[in-house]
Amino acid sequence: MKQVYCAIVDKIIVWGKEGVEDFRWRNPRSPYESAVAEIMLIRTPAEQAAPVYLDFLKRYPTVYDLDLATEGDIAEVIFPLGLSWRAKKLKAMADYLVNELKGQFPDTLGGLMEIPSIGPYTAAAIMTFYFRKRAVLVDANTVRFFKRFFGWKPPGEARRNRELISRMDQMTPDGQRAVLFNVSFLDFMRKVCRSRPGQPLCDECLLEADCQHAQTEEDN
């Protein structure tokens, strides 16, 4: 299985050299910018989040600026994204950071997850995009990939399934290749192995030859 994972990683990283998009949150100036992005990207397409994110950072460039805002102020700025509960998450995060951590983000997964509104995925994303350290990103993309490519769907609450997390951990390479892979994997799943039913671009996929989903589609 290790050889299979290595082959997948190599191909996705190669795809990423041309396929990755340069969203602002891919090169954040602070962990604060990374955290804000991940909260905005919850159940929201990147293209929809991008302009709101840039406007948000103009209004609240630091966690101290955000802490001074009211939940209502925040809700007004992020209104175009829907899911108004995000305003409460952003406010809770800012209050905790300013009052408990003096505005400083920890640089470990465990430390990040102690901050209100930051769960395992957001913490891993901050480690990837800001700290540029190896982290394992497990979300709906991960579930969809393992279901399609391997024909395996984790039972129960998939994103919290220990076997799924273990498999993604095994597939995620070490060192800086982990950063390259994570970024490439996200856009590969967004652009090629897309989530809409019947819409993955199998004929454009460099993994098609070994993918259970593509083979099943051909058999049908």
C-alpha positions as a printed Julia matrix, in Angstrom:
220×3 Matrix{Float64}:
   0.0    0.0     0.0
   2.88   2.35    0.69
   3.94   2.14   -2.96
   0.4    2.93   -4.06
   0.28   5.96   -1.78
   3.68   7.17   -3.01
   2.53   6.92   -6.63
  -0.63   8.89   -5.86
   1.34  11.6    -4.04
   3.86  11.93   -6.87
   1.15  12.31   -9.52
  -0.9   14.81   -7.53
   2.16  16.95   -6.8
   3.04  16.94  -10.51
  -0.54  17.96  -11.32
  -0.28  20.74   -8.76
   2.63  22.42  -10.54
   0.14  23.67  -13.12
  -3.2   23.14  -11.42
  -2.88  24.93   -8.08
  -4.47  28.38   -7.79
  -2.79  31.22   -5.95
  -5.47  32.2    -3.46
  -4.34  34.78   -0.9
  -4.81  32.35    1.99
  -2.3   29.99    0.41
   0.43  32.43    1.43
  -0.92  34.12    4.58
   1.06  36.82    6.32
   0.02  35.53    9.73
  -1.71  32.51   11.29
  -4.61  34.87   11.92
  -5.14  35.27    8.17
  -5.02  31.51    7.76
  -7.56  30.9    10.54
  -9.99  33.49    9.16
  -9.8   31.88    5.72
 -10.56  28.41    7.0
 -13.62  29.6     8.89
 -14.87  31.37    5.76
 -14.24  28.29    3.62
 -16.51  26.07    5.7
 -19.06  24.7     3.22
 -18.21  27.58    0.89
 -16.49  27.45   -2.53
 -13.1   29.16   -2.69
 -14.2   31.47   -5.49
 -17.11  32.74   -3.41
 -15.01  33.22   -0.29
 -12.08  35.02   -1.96
 -13.53  38.57   -2.38
 -15.2   38.53    1.05
 -11.95  37.35    2.63
  -9.96  40.2     1.07
 -12.53  42.77    2.2
 -12.54  41.27    5.69
  -8.76  41.61    6.02
  -8.93  45.24    4.94
 -11.39  45.95    7.75
  -9.77  43.69   10.34
  -6.1   43.23    9.39
  -5.12  41.8    12.79
  -6.72  39.75   15.52
  -6.7   42.89   17.71
  -8.81  44.74   15.15
 -11.22  41.81   15.0
 -11.48  41.69   18.79
 -12.7   45.32   18.82
 -15.51  44.51   16.38
 -18.94  43.41   17.51
 -20.47  40.14   16.37
 -22.95  42.25   14.41
 -20.15  44.12   12.63
 -18.54  40.84   11.65
 -21.82  39.33   10.48
 -22.38  42.3     8.18
 -19.0   41.85    6.46
 -19.39  38.12    5.91
 -23.09  38.28    5.0
 -22.47  37.39    1.3
 -21.18  33.98    2.41
 -24.28  32.94    4.34
 -23.92  30.71    7.43
 -24.17  33.66    9.82
 -22.94  31.56   12.77
 -19.44  32.13   11.45
 -19.53  35.61   12.98
 -19.81  34.06   16.43
 -16.91  31.72   15.68
 -14.67  34.56   14.51
 -15.53  36.71   17.51
 -14.92  33.87   19.98
 -11.57  33.12   18.39
 -10.45  36.75   18.57
 -11.58  37.21   22.18
  -9.68  34.13   23.34
  -6.51  34.99   21.44
  -6.35  38.56   22.7
  -7.39  37.9    26.28
  -5.74  34.54   26.9
  -2.83  34.32   24.47
  -1.86  37.97   24.0
  -2.69  37.7    20.32
  -0.18  34.92   19.67
  -1.09  31.73   17.85
   0.57  28.5    19.06
   2.64  26.65   16.46
   1.45  23.15   17.34
  -1.71  21.26   16.43
  -2.61  20.72   20.06
  -2.11  24.36   20.96
  -4.15  25.57   18.01
  -7.03  23.27   18.83
  -7.34  24.8    22.29
  -8.5   28.02   20.63
 -12.31  28.31   20.33
 -13.56  27.79   16.74
 -10.41  25.95   15.67
 -10.9   22.23   15.16
  -8.59  19.53   13.77
  -8.96  20.52   10.12
  -8.49  24.27   10.67
  -5.47  23.59   12.89
  -3.95  21.33   10.22
  -4.6   23.96    7.55
  -2.85  26.65    9.62
   0.12  24.32   10.1
   0.21  23.71    6.35
  -0.35  27.17    4.91
   1.3   29.41    7.48
   3.81  27.36    9.46
   4.65  25.2     6.4
   4.85  22.07    8.51
   3.56  18.59    7.88
  -0.07  18.15    8.83
  -2.81  15.72    7.84
  -5.87  17.34    6.27
  -9.01  15.24    6.63
 -12.3   16.6     5.32
 -15.02  15.8     2.79
 -12.39  15.76    0.04
 -10.55  12.97    1.83
 -13.71  10.92    2.24
 -14.62  11.38   -1.43
 -11.14  10.43   -2.62
 -10.94   7.18   -0.68
 -14.48   6.26   -1.67
 -13.82   6.83   -5.36
 -10.23   5.75   -5.81
 -10.19   2.75   -3.47
 -13.9    1.97   -3.39
 -13.85   2.31    0.4
 -16.12   4.5     2.48
 -15.47   4.82    6.21
 -18.48   4.03    8.4
 -20.09   6.42   10.81
 -19.01  10.05   10.95
 -16.51   9.65    8.14
 -14.24  12.62    8.81
 -13.65  11.47   12.38
 -13.1    7.84   11.44
  -9.78   6.69   12.89
  -8.99   4.39    9.98
  -9.57   7.17    7.47
  -7.31   9.51    9.45
  -4.68   6.77    9.62
  -4.86   6.13    5.87
  -4.53   9.82    5.06
  -1.65  10.07    7.5
   0.09   7.22    5.7
  -0.49   8.86    2.33
   0.71  12.33    3.43
   4.47  12.55    2.75
   7.09  13.91    5.1
   8.66  17.36    5.26
   7.91  20.05    2.72
   6.43  17.52    0.31
   3.5   17.35    2.72
   2.8   21.04    2.09
   3.03  20.57   -1.69
   0.79  17.53   -1.54
  -1.85  19.13    0.69
  -2.18  22.2    -1.51
  -2.22  20.14   -4.71
  -4.7   17.62   -3.3
  -7.19  20.33   -2.33
  -7.27  21.83   -5.82
  -7.18  18.42   -7.51
 -10.33  17.46   -5.61
 -11.91  20.84   -6.33
 -11.16  20.87  -10.05
 -10.92  17.25  -11.19
 -12.4   14.82   -8.66
 -15.28  17.19   -8.11
 -18.01  16.67   -5.54
 -21.11  17.12   -7.65
 -22.74  13.75   -8.46
 -21.72  12.5   -11.86
 -19.34  15.41  -12.34
 -15.78  14.16  -11.68
 -13.61  14.79  -14.73
 -12.34  11.24  -15.01
 -11.12  11.73  -18.58
  -8.79  14.5   -17.34
  -7.58  12.58  -14.28
  -4.01  11.3   -14.17
  -5.13   8.68  -11.63
  -7.89   7.27  -13.83
  -6.16   3.99  -14.72
  -6.16   2.79  -11.12
  -9.34   4.47   -9.86
 -12.22   2.22   -8.83
 -14.77   4.92   -9.63
 -13.47   5.44  -13.18
 -13.4    1.7   -13.84
 -16.94   1.28  -12.54
 -18.15   4.12  -14.75
 -16.53   2.48  -17.78
 -18.09  -0.9   -16.93
 -21.51   0.72  -16.85
